Amino acid sequence: MDSRFPRPETVTLTISGGDTLTVKKRLTAGEQRKSFERTYVAGIDGALKVNPLQIGLATITAFLVDWSLCGDDGARVVIRGEPLEVVEAALDALDPESFAEIKHAIEVHERAMLEARAQEKKLRGGGNGSAPISASPSGSDGGSTGSGS
Amino acid sequence: MNAGFALRLHGTAASLLWGYRTAVTLRAWSIKKDEGRWTLLATVERVDAFQARQRPLLFAAPRAGGYWCWPVESLQLGDRRLIATLGPPEQ
């Protein structure tokens, strides 16, 4: 069972042309929050609003660690360890089809990871007779503490 | 980064990494090799209090086209200064 503290593990996604993307297996809460932050813009009244156009870019930059993409000169376009601005600039310099392909690959990976986590939570929460939180060891009617159902 | 005859390396930017995550951001740093041991001295710019406690850590210093990397074997982390013993360079 995975820890609640995601280790910095990566997986490799293959896209067209044999190119590869190295992406984070799971995001931490901090990485997810920073990703969300990048989708917000301040309106005239100062209120924060989501900019839908930024969602894809924020998701990509949250997950993407490295890639095998090369420039016109055949040299790899380095993004590993580079500041966010450099990674975003490289992504913005892609042709729209390549950007969309990378976005799709990462979104599929994100969904797969979320589904895997949901399955894991189900297994963690039942089947072995010890729920993570329980009111009483003898409680057989599903009673529990706290709010909610 | 410059390498001297006395196997001393130094630079102005580097990181201690836990996997792909930056645990400690360093400014001025120097490494010396003495009796087969690599010792790192560096100025600390930023510390991630959680990542810095994880192991294994890797010292990574940028170079043209990539990074120099050493595994961190032991670490003394102060507010502004860092001293670490490094294993043999990995790349």
gemmi code that builds the backbone of each chain (N, CA, C; Angstrom):
import gemmi

chains = {
    "A": [
        ("MET", (0.846, -1.192, 0.000), (0.000, 0.000, 0.000), (0.890, 1.255, 0.000)),
        ("ASP", (0.549, 2.222, -0.846), (1.346, 3.441, -0.923), (1.214, 4.257, 0.351)),
        ("SER", (2.278, 4.976, 0.682), (2.266, 5.861, 1.832), (1.374, 7.069, 1.554)),
        ("ARG", (0.940, 7.718, 2.608), (0.224, 8.985, 2.448), (1.175, 10.096, 2.016)),
        ("PHE", (2.460, 9.839, 2.124), (3.472, 10.796, 1.669), (4.065, 10.263, 0.368)),
        ("PRO", (3.602, 10.767, -0.760), (4.090, 10.214, -2.022), (5.603, 10.370, -2.167)),
        ("ARG", (6.259, 9.256, -2.465), (7.689, 9.327, -2.744), (7.874, 9.949, -4.130)),
        ("PRO", (9.028, 10.555, -4.362), (9.236, 11.197, -5.672), (9.528, 10.178, -6.770)),
        ("GLU", (8.540, 9.371, -7.066), (8.699, 8.352, -8.105), (8.174, 8.877, -9.433)),
        ("THR", (8.759, 8.388, -10.499), (8.329, 8.815, -11.827), (7.912, 7.611, -12.661)),
        ("VAL", (7.128, 7.886, -13.676), (6.806, 6.873, -14.683), (7.085, 7.487, -16.049)),
        ("THR", (7.337, 6.622, -17.005), (7.646, 7.092, -18.353), (6.458, 6.833, -19.270)),
        ("LEU", (6.010, 7.884, -19.924), (4.914, 7.778, -20.881), (5.500, 7.906, -22.278)),
        ("THR", (5.063, 7.059, -23.182), (5.547, 7.132, -24.561), (4.481, 7.785, -25.424)),
        ("ILE", (4.921, 8.747, -26.212), (3.993, 9.418, -27.127), (4.445, 9.135, -28.555)),
        ("SER", (3.836, 9.771, -29.501), (4.134, 9.464, -30.903), (5.595, 9.755, -31.235)),
        ("GLY", (6.068, 9.054, -32.253), (7.440, 9.282, -32.694), (8.475, 8.695, -31.750)),
        ("GLY", (8.022, 7.899, -30.791), (8.965, 7.286, -29.851), (9.443, 8.228, -28.767)),
        ("ASP", (8.898, 9.435, -28.749), (9.289, 10.376, -27.689), (8.708, 9.926, -26.357)),
        ("THR", (9.394, 10.310, -25.295), (8.940, 9.908, -23.961), (8.792, 11.131, -23.054)),
        ("LEU", (7.882, 10.974, -22.101), (7.671, 11.973, -21.058), (7.951, 11.292, -19.729)),
        ("THR", (8.750, 11.901, -18.885), (8.946, 11.414, -17.532), (8.053, 12.251, -16.626)),
        ("VAL", (7.114, 11.592, -15.974), (6.140, 12.337, -15.174), (6.103, 11.803, -13.742)),
        ("LYS", (5.657, 12.668, -12.846), (5.516, 12.261, -11.452), (4.417, 11.202, -11.350)),
        ("LYS", (4.705, 10.183, -10.582), (3.696, 9.136, -10.405), (2.486, 9.688, -9.657)),
        ("ARG", (2.737, 10.405, -8.587), (1.676, 11.028, -7.793), (2.106, 12.428, -7.414)),
        ("LEU", (1.136, 13.320, -7.274), (1.434, 14.664, -6.783), (1.279, 14.701, -5.274)),
        ("THR", (2.056, 15.561, -4.634), (1.822, 15.851, -3.225), (0.743, 16.927, -3.133)),
        ("ALA", (0.247, 17.152, -1.928), (-0.745, 18.218, -1.726), (-0.169, 19.567, -2.155)),
        ("GLY", (1.106, 19.788, -1.842), (1.737, 21.056, -2.200), (1.857, 21.232, -3.703)),
        ("GLU", (2.228, 20.172, -4.380), (2.341, 20.245, -5.844), (0.976, 20.484, -6.477)),
        ("GLN", (-0.045, 19.833, -5.927), (-1.393, 20.024, -6.461), (-1.878, 21.451, -6.218)),
        ("ARG", (-1.607, 21.963, -5.006), (-2.051, 23.329, -4.689), (-1.372, 24.353, -5.591)),
        ("LYS", (-0.065, 24.167, -5.813), (0.643, 25.098, -6.700), (0.093, 25.023, -8.125)),
        ("SER", (-0.277, 23.822, -8.528), (-0.882, 23.660, -9.855), (-2.195, 24.426, -9.929)),
        ("PHE", (-3.025, 24.295, -8.880), (-4.295, 25.026, -8.859), (-4.044, 26.539, -8.872)),
        ("GLU", (-3.055, 26.961, -8.086), (-2.754, 28.402, -8.007), (-2.453, 28.984, -9.386)),
        ("ARG", (-1.782, 28.194, -10.199), (-1.373, 28.690, -11.518), (-2.551, 28.844, -12.469)),
        ("THR", (-3.711, 28.316, -12.096), (-4.878, 28.453, -12.973), (-5.716, 29.675, -12.614)),
        ("TYR", (-5.383, 30.330, -11.494), (-6.182, 31.472, -11.046), (-5.586, 32.795, -11.529)),
        ("VAL", (-6.483, 33.711, -11.853), (-6.069, 35.075, -12.172), (-6.932, 36.017, -11.349)),
        ("ALA", (-6.378, 37.174, -11.026), (-7.131, 38.161, -10.255), (-7.957, 39.014, -11.208)),
        ("GLY", (-9.247, 39.141, -10.903), (-10.107, 39.999, -11.709), (-9.914, 41.458, -11.342)),
        ("ILE", (-10.669, 42.332, -12.001), (-10.557, 43.774, -11.740), (-10.858, 44.086, -10.283)),
        ("ASP", (-11.820, 43.347, -9.723), (-12.209, 43.568, -8.335), (-11.278, 42.863, -7.353)),
        ("GLY", (-10.259, 42.235, -7.863), (-9.307, 41.554, -6.989), (-9.673, 40.118, -6.676)),
        ("ALA", (-10.901, 39.756, -7.032), (-11.333, 38.374, -6.760), (-10.615, 37.411, -7.715)),
        ("LEU", (-10.297, 36.249, -7.180), (-9.608, 35.253, -8.004), (-10.609, 34.468, -8.843)),
        ("LYS", (-10.224, 34.246, -10.096), (-11.086, 33.474, -10.991), (-10.225, 32.458, -11.727)),
        ("VAL", (-10.833, 31.342, -12.035), (-10.103, 30.321, -12.785), (-10.020, 30.736, -14.245)),
        ("ASN", (-8.823, 30.639, -14.779), (-8.636, 30.844, -16.211), (-8.582, 29.472, -16.874)),
        ("PRO", (-9.651, 29.069, -17.550), (-9.701, 27.713, -18.106), (-8.545, 27.417, -19.059)),
        ("LEU", (-8.036, 28.461, -19.704), (-6.950, 28.241, -20.665), (-5.660, 27.805, -19.976)),
        ("GLN", (-5.572, 28.060, -18.675), (-4.345, 27.715, -17.949), (-4.380, 26.313, -17.349)),
        ("ILE", (-5.556, 25.696, -17.341), (-5.698, 24.415, -16.632), (-4.785, 23.351, -17.237)),
        ("GLY", (-4.801, 23.251, -18.561), (-3.970, 22.231, -19.216), (-2.496, 22.443, -18.948)),
        ("LEU", (-2.058, 23.684, -19.088), (-0.649, 24.000, -18.867), (-0.251, 23.715, -17.420)),
        ("ALA", (-1.131, 24.079, -16.486), (-0.827, 23.860, -15.068), (-0.745, 22.375, -14.751)),
        ("THR", (-1.616, 21.581, -15.370), (-1.571, 20.131, -15.146), (-0.269, 19.551, -15.701)),
        ("ILE", (0.097, 19.987, -16.891), (1.331, 19.469, -17.490), (2.535, 19.822, -16.623)),
        ("THR", (2.636, 21.082, -16.234), (3.824, 21.487, -15.474), (3.842, 20.885, -14.072)),
        ("ALA", (2.666, 20.513, -13.557), (2.635, 19.858, -12.248), (3.254, 18.464, -12.330)),
        ("PHE", (3.018, 17.777, -13.431), (3.454, 16.379, -13.538), (4.794, 16.207, -14.266)),
        ("LEU", (5.052, 17.054, -15.249), (6.189, 16.802, -16.145), (7.527, 17.042, -15.451)),
        ("VAL", (8.379, 16.030, -15.472), (9.721, 16.126, -14.882), (10.780, 16.246, -15.970)),
        ("ASP", (10.610, 15.482, -17.025), (11.600, 15.480, -18.106), (10.943, 14.949, -19.372)),
        ("TRP", (11.625, 15.108, -20.466), (11.138, 14.543, -21.732), (12.309, 14.285, -22.660)),
        ("SER", (12.017, 13.638, -23.787), (13.085, 13.312, -24.738), (13.028, 14.216, -25.966)),
        ("LEU", (12.192, 15.232, -25.925), (11.980, 16.059, -27.112), (13.235, 16.838, -27.495)),
        ("CYS", (13.475, 16.879, -28.806), (14.649, 17.585, -29.341), (14.213, 18.757, -30.199)),
        ("GLY", (15.068, 19.735, -30.277), (14.816, 20.902, -31.106), (15.250, 20.660, -32.541)),
        ("ASP", (15.179, 21.697, -33.350), (15.564, 21.597, -34.758), (17.002, 21.141, -34.944)),
        ("ASP", (17.855, 21.507, -33.997), (19.276, 21.162, -34.110), (19.569, 19.734, -33.653)),
        ("GLY", (18.539, 19.018, -33.270), (18.735, 17.641, -32.824), (19.113, 17.515, -31.363)),
        ("ALA", (19.360, 18.637, -30.713), (19.736, 18.599, -29.297), (18.478, 18.543, -28.434)),
        ("ARG", (18.575, 17.806, -27.351), (17.430, 17.704, -26.449), (17.104, 19.072, -25.852)),
        ("VAL", (15.841, 19.362, -25.786), (15.404, 20.602, -25.136), (15.325, 20.303, -23.634)),
        ("VAL", (16.233, 20.891, -22.898), (16.374, 20.554, -21.474), (15.288, 21.247, -20.654)),
        ("ILE", (14.557, 20.441, -19.898), (13.581, 21.015, -18.971), (13.795, 20.512, -17.553)),
        ("ARG", (14.504, 19.395, -17.394), (14.674, 18.809, -16.065), (15.409, 19.788, -15.155)),
        ("GLY", (14.803, 20.083, -14.027), (15.438, 20.964, -13.056), (15.383, 22.434, -13.424)),
        ("GLU", (14.756, 22.745, -14.553), (14.685, 24.147, -14.970), (13.536, 24.849, -14.251)),
        ("PRO", (13.628, 26.175, -14.117), (12.534, 26.919, -13.484), (11.227, 26.762, -14.276)),
        ("LEU", (10.137, 26.947, -13.570), (8.814, 26.796, -14.184), (8.679, 27.635, -15.455)),
        ("GLU", (9.227, 28.850, -15.426), (9.090, 29.734, -16.581), (9.727, 29.128, -17.819)),
        ("VAL", (10.840, 28.435, -17.626), (11.547, 27.823, -18.759), (10.729, 26.658, -19.320)),
        ("VAL", (10.160, 25.865, -18.413), (9.346, 24.721, -18.847), (8.105, 25.225, -19.595)),
        ("GLU", (7.467, 26.254, -19.035), (6.274, 26.801, -19.698), (6.628, 27.377, -21.064)),
        ("ALA", (7.766, 28.026, -21.141), (8.178, 28.608, -22.424), (8.416, 27.511, -23.456)),
        ("ALA", (9.027, 26.417, -23.025), (9.262, 25.294, -23.947), (7.943, 24.693, -24.407)),
        ("LEU", (7.003, 24.546, -23.468), (5.689, 23.994, -23.834), (4.951, 24.934, -24.787)),
        ("ASP", (5.053, 26.221, -24.525), (4.380, 27.193, -25.394), (5.005, 27.250, -26.783)),
        ("ALA", (6.250, 26.806, -26.888), (6.940, 26.841, -28.179), (6.624, 25.613, -29.042)),
        ("LEU", (5.942, 24.631, -28.449), (5.567, 23.438, -29.220), (4.498, 23.775, -30.255)),
        ("ASP", (4.376, 22.922, -31.266), (3.224, 23.080, -32.153), (1.978, 22.636, -31.382)),
        ("PRO", (0.811, 23.175, -31.739), (-0.397, 22.887, -30.953), (-0.716, 21.399, -30.850)),
        ("GLU", (-0.448, 20.627, -31.904), (-0.756, 19.188, -31.867), (0.121, 18.476, -30.840)),
        ("SER", (1.388, 18.835, -30.782), (2.285, 18.202, -29.810), (1.888, 18.581, -28.394)),
        ("PHE", (1.537, 19.842, -28.193), (1.086, 20.276, -26.862), (-0.148, 19.473, -26.442)),
        ("ALA", (-1.090, 19.343, -27.381), (-2.325, 18.612, -27.066), (-2.021, 17.148, -26.769)),
        ("GLU", (-1.078, 16.564, -27.489), (-0.731, 15.159, -27.263), (-0.115, 14.966, -25.873)),
        ("ILE", (0.758, 15.874, -25.484), (1.384, 15.794, -24.157), (0.333, 15.995, -23.072)),
        ("LYS", (-0.520, 16.971, -23.286), (-1.595, 17.232, -22.311), (-2.481, 16.002, -22.151)),
        ("HIS", (-2.853, 15.397, -23.269), (-3.717, 14.217, -23.215), (-3.019, 13.067, -22.486)),
        ("ALA", (-1.761, 12.833, -22.807), (-1.021, 11.726, -22.178), (-0.954, 11.919, -20.666)),
        ("ILE", (-0.731, 13.144, -20.243), (-0.620, 13.408, -18.801), (-1.977, 13.337, -18.121)),
        ("GLU", (-3.001, 13.799, -18.802), (-4.348, 13.704, -18.211), (-4.778, 12.241, -18.059)),
        ("VAL", (-4.447, 11.410, -19.040), (-4.762, 9.980, -18.940), (-4.013, 9.369, -17.758)),
        ("HIS", (-2.743, 9.745, -17.625), (-1.942, 9.252, -16.490), (-2.560, 9.714, -15.167)),
        ("GLU", (-2.955, 10.974, -15.097), (-3.542, 11.511, -13.860), (-4.812, 10.744, -13.499)),
        ("ARG", (-5.663, 10.516, -14.492), (-6.907, 9.771, -14.224), (-6.604, 8.363, -13.737)),
        ("ALA", (-5.646, 7.721, -14.388), (-5.286, 6.348, -13.991), (-4.762, 6.323, -12.556)),
        ("MET", (-3.977, 7.321, -12.207), (-3.438, 7.373, -10.844), (-4.551, 7.617, -9.821)),
        ("LEU", (-5.493, 8.506, -10.176), (-6.599, 8.788, -9.255), (-7.465, 7.548, -9.067)),
        ("GLU", (-7.699, 6.824, -10.161), (-8.505, 5.601, -10.053), (-7.777, 4.552, -9.219)),
        ("ALA", (-6.483, 4.450, -9.426), (-5.703, 3.483, -8.642), (-5.737, 3.842, -7.160)),
        ("ARG", (-5.654, 5.137, -6.870), (-5.700, 5.584, -5.473), (-7.071, 5.300, -4.861)),
        ("ALA", (-8.122, 5.516, -5.665), (-9.474, 5.257, -5.168), (-9.636, 3.778, -4.844)),
        ("GLN", (-9.122, 2.926, -5.703), (-9.182, 1.482, -5.456), (-8.420, 1.133, -4.178)),
        ("GLU", (-7.261, 1.761, -4.036), (-6.425, 1.504, -2.868), (-7.147, 1.910, -1.581)),
        ("LYS", (-7.829, 3.050, -1.644), (-8.567, 3.516, -0.465), (-9.668, 2.539, -0.100)),
        ("LYS", (-10.324, 1.992, -1.130), (-11.380, 1.011, -0.858), (-10.778, -0.186, -0.133)),
        ("LEU", (-9.642, -0.631, -0.611), (-9.005, -1.786, 0.013), (-8.549, -1.455, 1.428)),
        ("ARG", (-8.068, -0.223, 1.597), (-7.599, 0.195, 2.923), (-8.756, 0.286, 3.903)),
        ("GLY", (-9.910, 0.711, 3.385), (-11.040, 0.970, 4.261), (-11.865, -0.251, 4.608)),
        ("GLY", (-11.721, -1.339, 3.942), (-12.565, -2.498, 4.216), (-11.871, -3.798, 3.914)),
        ("GLY", (-12.533, -4.862, 4.305), (-12.038, -6.184, 3.946), (-11.191, -6.835, 5.004)),
        ("ASN", (-10.483, -6.030, 5.809), (-9.646, -6.660, 6.821), (-10.171, -6.419, 8.230)),
        ("GLY", (-11.351, -5.817, 8.326), (-11.967, -5.672, 9.634), (-11.447, -4.524, 10.460)),
        ("SER", (-10.540, -3.702, 9.941), (-10.076, -2.563, 10.724), (-10.160, -1.302, 9.892)),
        ("ALA", (-11.267, -0.592, 10.091), (-11.452, 0.675, 9.403), (-10.490, 1.697, 9.964)),
        ("PRO", (-10.094, 2.720, 9.153), (-9.158, 3.715, 9.643), (-9.651, 4.455, 10.878)),
        ("ILE", (-10.966, 4.738, 10.951), (-11.540, 5.408, 12.112), (-12.771, 4.629, 12.500)),
        ("SER", (-12.862, 4.253, 13.736), (-14.072, 3.556, 14.161), (-14.434, 4.008, 15.561)),
        ("ALA", (-15.731, 4.025, 15.835), (-16.215, 4.506, 17.120), (-15.951, 3.502, 18.220)),
        ("SER", (-16.089, 2.277, 17.884), (-15.985, 1.243, 18.905), (-15.597, -0.062, 18.239)),
        ("PRO", (-14.705, -0.811, 18.847), (-14.337, -2.088, 18.249), (-15.510, -3.030, 18.110)),
        ("SER", (-16.510, -2.839, 18.962), (-17.636, -3.757, 18.913), (-18.773, -3.237, 18.046)),
        ("GLY", (-18.615, -2.032, 17.531), (-19.671, -1.435, 16.732), (-19.899, -2.222, 15.452)),
        ("SER", (-21.062, -2.820, 15.322), (-21.329, -3.610, 14.132), (-22.387, -2.971, 13.258)),
        ("ASP", (-22.857, -1.786, 13.684), (-23.922, -1.151, 12.910), (-23.396, -0.014, 12.056)),
        ("GLY", (-22.118, 0.066, 11.909), (-21.554, 1.093, 11.041), (-21.431, 2.437, 11.714)),
        ("GLY", (-21.640, 2.533, 13.009), (-21.550, 3.803, 13.706), (-20.143, 4.358, 13.651)),
        ("SER", (-20.064, 5.665, 13.579), (-18.745, 6.276, 13.531), (-18.793, 7.649, 14.153)),
        ("THR", (-17.643, 8.173, 14.434), (-17.559, 9.506, 14.996), (-17.373, 10.518, 13.891)),
        ("GLY", (-17.518, 11.794, 14.244), (-17.260, 12.854, 13.286), (-18.502, 13.191, 12.493)),
        ("SER", (-18.335, 14.149, 11.586), (-19.455, 14.621, 10.798), (-19.586, 13.794, 9.536)),
        ("GLY", (-20.608, 14.099, 8.799), (-20.840, 13.395, 7.539), (-21.754, 12.213, 7.767)),
        ("SER", (-21.755, 11.344, 6.790), (-22.680, 10.215, 6.855), (-22.225, 9.190, 7.870)),
    ],
    "B": [
        ("MET", (31.477, 25.872, -13.160), (32.201, 25.070, -12.177), (33.641, 24.889, -12.653)),
        ("ASN", (34.619, 24.981, -11.733), (36.015, 24.834, -12.077), (36.644, 23.694, -11.291)),
        ("ALA", (37.507, 22.975, -11.935), (38.226, 21.912, -11.253), (39.686, 22.312, -11.148)),
        ("GLY", (40.223, 22.282, -9.941), (41.615, 22.638, -9.749), (42.476, 21.407, -9.628)),
        ("PHE", (43.802, 21.606, -9.510), (44.694, 20.458, -9.411), (44.514, 19.712, -8.092)),
        ("ALA", (44.049, 20.428, -7.078), (43.888, 19.807, -5.772), (42.509, 19.183, -5.625)),
        ("LEU", (41.878, 18.872, -6.727), (40.541, 18.277, -6.727), (39.570, 19.077, -5.877)),
        ("ARG", (39.513, 20.333, -6.195), (38.537, 21.202, -5.534), (37.612, 21.742, -6.620)),
        ("LEU", (36.334, 21.601, -6.395), (35.327, 22.085, -7.333), (34.504, 23.145, -6.635)),
        ("HIS", (34.047, 24.086, -7.393), (33.156, 25.073, -6.776), (32.184, 25.646, -7.784)),
        ("GLY", (31.103, 26.223, -7.289), (30.090, 26.806, -8.158), (29.199, 27.736, -7.368)),
        ("THR", (28.192, 28.259, -8.034), (27.345, 29.272, -7.402), (25.882, 28.851, -7.320)),
        ("ALA", (25.561, 27.666, -7.802), (24.171, 27.196, -7.712), (24.179, 25.675, -7.738)),
        ("ALA", (23.404, 25.091, -6.860), (23.291, 23.631, -6.815), (22.095, 23.274, -5.946)),
        ("SER", (21.817, 21.985, -5.870), (20.670, 21.534, -5.080), (20.976, 20.200, -4.430)),
        ("LEU", (20.291, 19.947, -3.338), (20.190, 18.592, -2.822), (18.809, 18.105, -3.226)),
        ("LEU", (18.779, 16.972, -3.907), (17.528, 16.449, -4.430), (17.106, 15.192, -3.691)),
        ("TRP", (15.796, 15.065, -3.484), (15.212, 13.792, -3.072), (14.355, 13.362, -4.257)),
        ("GLY", (14.874, 12.415, -5.022), (14.219, 12.098, -6.283), (14.247, 13.321, -7.180)),
        ("TYR", (13.096, 13.688, -7.716), (13.044, 14.891, -8.553), (12.759, 16.140, -7.734)),
        ("ARG", (12.541, 15.989, -6.449), (12.176, 17.146, -5.627), (13.402, 17.812, -5.032)),
        ("THR", (13.364, 19.142, -5.013), (14.462, 19.900, -4.431), (14.287, 19.974, -2.925)),
        ("ALA", (15.228, 19.383, -2.199), (15.170, 19.397, -0.745), (15.855, 20.638, -0.192)),
        ("VAL", (17.000, 20.983, -0.766), (17.757, 22.155, -0.312), (18.298, 22.878, -1.551)),
        ("THR", (18.072, 24.176, -1.609), (18.647, 24.986, -2.676), (19.903, 25.649, -2.142)),
        ("LEU", (20.996, 25.509, -2.886), (22.287, 26.020, -2.432), (22.760, 27.147, -3.336)),
        ("ARG", (23.511, 28.056, -2.729), (24.177, 29.094, -3.537), (25.638, 28.686, -3.666)),
        ("ALA", (26.543, 29.484, -3.125), (27.976, 29.171, -3.275), (28.284, 27.815, -2.650)),
        ("TRP", (29.013, 26.996, -3.388), (29.372, 25.680, -2.863), (30.769, 25.308, -3.319)),
        ("SER", (31.401, 24.446, -2.550), (32.703, 23.916, -2.961), (32.803, 22.476, -2.477)),
        ("ILE", (33.517, 21.706, -3.248), (33.751, 20.305, -2.900), (35.247, 20.078, -2.927)),
        ("LYS", (35.745, 19.390, -1.929), (37.142, 18.986, -1.989), (37.254, 17.491, -1.747)),
        ("LYS", (38.210, 16.906, -2.416), (38.454, 15.478, -2.229), (39.719, 15.332, -1.402)),
        ("ASP", (39.578, 14.705, -0.252), (40.695, 14.572, 0.669), (40.735, 13.131, 1.164)),
        ("GLU", (41.817, 12.449, 0.889), (41.989, 11.049, 1.284), (40.792, 10.201, 0.847)),
        ("GLY", (40.371, 10.437, -0.380), (39.304, 9.626, -0.959), (37.903, 10.025, -0.550)),
        ("ARG", (37.778, 11.035, 0.313), (36.458, 11.473, 0.767), (36.108, 12.801, 0.110)),
        ("TRP", (34.906, 12.869, -0.408), (34.418, 14.113, -0.987), (33.632, 14.863, 0.091)),
        ("THR", (34.012, 16.122, 0.325), (33.307, 16.931, 1.331), (32.733, 18.178, 0.670)),
        ("LEU", (31.484, 18.412, 0.929), (30.787, 19.563, 0.355), (30.572, 20.631, 1.420)),
        ("LEU", (30.917, 21.860, 1.105), (30.579, 23.025, 1.930), (29.725, 23.938, 1.066)),
        ("ALA", (28.628, 24.419, 1.609), (27.756, 25.250, 0.778), (26.984, 26.259, 1.610)),
        ("THR", (26.541, 27.298, 0.934), (25.651, 28.288, 1.537), (24.219, 27.907, 1.207)),
        ("VAL", (23.395, 27.874, 2.216), (22.009, 27.439, 2.052), (21.125, 28.623, 1.666)),
        ("GLU", (20.330, 28.414, 0.611), (19.390, 29.462, 0.220), (17.976, 29.135, 0.703)),
        ("ARG", (17.560, 27.895, 0.545), (16.196, 27.521, 0.920), (16.161, 26.043, 1.297)),
        ("VAL", (15.401, 25.748, 2.318), (15.291, 24.359, 2.779), (13.823, 23.952, 2.801)),
        ("ASP", (13.528, 22.818, 2.229), (12.205, 22.214, 2.403), (12.325, 21.282, 3.607)),
        ("ALA", (11.649, 21.654, 4.676), (11.870, 20.970, 5.952), (11.521, 19.489, 5.892)),
        ("PHE", (10.585, 19.124, 5.050), (10.226, 17.697, 4.945), (11.193, 16.959, 4.023)),
        ("GLN", (11.383, 17.490, 2.827), (12.223, 16.776, 1.841), (13.654, 16.622, 2.361)),
        ("ALA", (14.124, 17.621, 3.111), (15.515, 17.576, 3.576), (15.746, 16.455, 4.579)),
        ("ARG", (14.673, 15.926, 5.152), (14.811, 14.828, 6.117), (14.679, 13.458, 5.461)),
        ("GLN", (14.431, 13.440, 4.159), (14.269, 12.170, 3.473), (15.634, 11.672, 2.971)),
        ("ARG", (15.692, 10.406, 2.703), (16.899, 9.784, 2.170), (16.504, 8.804, 1.076)),
        ("PRO", (17.303, 8.583, 0.061), (18.616, 9.190, -0.146), (18.515, 10.563, -0.808)),
        ("LEU", (19.498, 11.391, -0.498), (19.613, 12.697, -1.136), (20.761, 12.665, -2.134)),
        ("LEU", (20.637, 13.520, -3.134), (21.650, 13.606, -4.180), (22.079, 15.059, -4.316)),
        ("PHE", (23.383, 15.286, -4.322), (23.876, 16.639, -4.596), (23.981, 16.800, -6.105)),
        ("ALA", (23.324, 17.808, -6.653), (23.321, 18.024, -8.102), (23.757, 19.440, -8.417)),
        ("ALA", (24.770, 19.545, -9.232), (25.282, 20.858, -9.633), (25.208, 20.957, -11.153)),
        ("PRO", (24.614, 22.030, -11.654), (24.456, 22.126, -13.107), (25.783, 22.310, -13.830)),
        ("ARG", (25.869, 21.702, -14.987), (27.005, 21.894, -15.889), (26.427, 21.955, -17.294)),
        ("ALA", (27.256, 22.278, -18.264), (26.770, 22.373, -19.632), (26.145, 21.044, -20.054)),
        ("GLY", (24.883, 21.075, -20.406), (24.208, 19.882, -20.906), (23.751, 18.898, -19.857)),
        ("GLY", (23.839, 19.249, -18.606), (23.375, 18.294, -17.593), (23.763, 18.679, -16.193)),
        ("TYR", (24.032, 17.664, -15.384), (24.342, 17.874, -13.972), (25.505, 16.990, -13.551)),
        ("TRP", (26.291, 17.483, -12.596), (27.185, 16.638, -11.841), (26.388, 16.139, -10.643)),
        ("CYS", (26.520, 14.873, -10.336), (25.741, 14.316, -9.217), (26.606, 13.480, -8.289)),
        ("TRP", (26.419, 13.680, -7.009), (27.058, 12.866, -5.975), (25.983, 12.423, -4.983)),
        ("PRO", (26.036, 11.200, -4.517), (25.128, 10.809, -3.437), (25.586, 11.425, -2.120)),
        ("VAL", (24.632, 11.850, -1.312), (24.959, 12.426, -0.001), (25.002, 11.291, 1.019)),
        ("GLU", (26.142, 11.168, 1.674), (26.285, 10.092, 2.670), (25.955, 10.576, 4.079)),
        ("SER", (26.348, 11.795, 4.393), (25.976, 12.372, 5.688), (25.819, 13.870, 5.514)),
        ("LEU", (25.038, 14.448, 6.409), (24.651, 15.842, 6.207), (24.563, 16.575, 7.530)),
        ("GLN", (25.195, 17.751, 7.598), (25.009, 18.672, 8.722), (24.410, 19.941, 8.141)),
        ("LEU", (23.171, 20.195, 8.475), (22.448, 21.309, 7.870), (22.188, 22.394, 8.904)),
        ("GLY", (22.816, 23.543, 8.707), (22.577, 24.689, 9.574), (21.644, 25.667, 8.899)),
        ("ASP", (21.424, 26.811, 9.551), (20.525, 27.808, 8.974), (21.067, 28.352, 7.651)),
        ("ARG", (22.369, 28.562, 7.623), (22.947, 29.167, 6.414), (24.047, 28.345, 5.782)),
        ("ARG", (24.590, 27.395, 6.533), (25.717, 26.614, 6.031), (25.385, 25.140, 6.018)),
        ("LEU", (25.976, 24.455, 5.100), (25.745, 23.021, 4.989), (27.094, 22.334, 4.801)),
        ("ILE", (27.268, 21.252, 5.509), (28.450, 20.414, 5.322), (27.951, 19.005, 5.058)),
        ("ALA", (28.468, 18.392, 4.017), (28.017, 17.035, 3.685), (29.200, 16.200, 3.235)),
        ("THR", (29.120, 14.937, 3.550), (30.068, 13.960, 3.016), (29.397, 13.300, 1.831)),
        ("LEU", (30.128, 13.222, 0.734), (29.538, 12.699, -0.503), (30.200, 11.373, -0.879)),
        ("GLY", (29.434, 10.552, -1.546), (29.978, 9.334, -2.118), (30.637, 9.632, -3.452)),
        ("PRO", (31.093, 8.614, -4.150), (31.725, 8.832, -5.450), (30.737, 9.454, -6.435)),
        ("PRO", (31.203, 10.360, -7.298), (30.295, 11.009, -8.253), (29.616, 9.984, -9.156)),
        ("GLU", (28.325, 10.240, -9.428), (27.539, 9.303, -10.246), (27.500, 9.699, -11.697)),
        ("GLN", (27.592, 10.985, -11.986), (27.588, 11.433, -13.383), (28.144, 12.836, -13.472)),
    ],
}
model = gemmi.Model(1)
for chain_id, residues in chains.items():
    chain = gemmi.Chain(chain_id)
    for i, (resn, *xyz) in enumerate(residues, 1):
        res = gemmi.Residue()
        res.name, res.seqid = resn, gemmi.SeqId(i, " ")
        for name, pos in zip(("N", "CA", "C"), xyz):
            atom = gemmi.Atom()
            atom.name, atom.element = name, gemmi.Element(name[0])
            atom.pos, atom.b_iso = gemmi.Position(*pos), 0.0
            res.add_atom(atom)
        chain.add_residue(res)
    model.add_chain(chain)
structure = gemmi.Structure()
structure.add_model(model)
structure.setup_entities()
